[in-house]
């Protein structure tokens, strides 16, 4: 068996998206399992799945914007950002697989319930490759969909009403279901620590005879809600997924 240092290491795909002062880094390791495979009780005896240190997809938020480049430069990694100018044959070959895109557009408010973001996707040569439209329904922080792919009929109908009827236009809907998004947000170390903790005892129900009390208190915000930085994280994840499926990243 050859030494470990001589064994080929599979490439990992890294995509970055800068939104204001935050950079969202998406890393995909094709040889690592998805979270659903690890937490499945049927696979609890699989030593390979249980020994993996991370899941297939990792999404990290970095601040300030140039911090990622500085870290990779200190680590002397082979990865080169697309926006960095390259010189020399070796660096030019490394940068050929990367692509720098710019999304420029505007944010529109429709009444008090909807926010619609629309932006043109352009190459560094200012060639337009398409249009991204994102709709946000403000009254709820998370939409649970009964479909497997996570498609929301409310959002789909809204986006369909916004798009002009053009027979030659190609439309791609990008969604993610709750289990897929949980796999992106989860960290292997956190799941392992939660699994080792003893189950919490449920609190006894408290009776309330107040005639002015109605219903239950609203649930506290949870990780993955469509608010603040979590909204930006999910938006960045879907945008990068859509651009990759179109072969632009």
Beta strands, then each sheet from edge to edge (+ up, - down):
strand 1: 13-19
strand 2: 22-28
strand 3: 57-62
strand 4: 101-110
strand 5: 114-123
strand 6: 128-137
sheet 1: 1+ 2- 3+
sheet 2: 4+ 5- 6+
end
